[in-house]
Structure formats: structure tokens, C-alpha cells
Amino acid sequence: MKKIFTISLFLIFNAVLFAQIPGLISYQGYITDANNIPRSGNVIITFIN
């Protein structure tokens, strides 16, 4: 029983050790105007922190 617990603990520790945050999150959406009509063409977007 102690051996199974030790092996399980080791496997869980390794899984946590190698877990990473993704470097890129893909998201696709669409831009609308004030009347909820989709915009087409090029649009300049400014992100503010």
C-alpha cells in the first residue's frame, strides 16, 4: 500500500512539475458598429491596459 501511494505521489508531482501556461490563446470574433451591423474591410483596433 505504501509503495502504491509513493508511486502515485511521484506521478502527480511530475504532472504538476511539467504543467505550463499556454503562450498563445487563439480567439476569433467579429466587429460590429453601434447598430450591431458587422463591419467589413480593415479596422484599426487599440487595446488599452
PyMOL commands that set and color helices and strands:
alter all, ss='L'
color gray80, all
select helices_A, chain A and resi 2-17
alter helices_A, ss='H'
color red, helices_A
deselect
rebuild
show_as cartoon
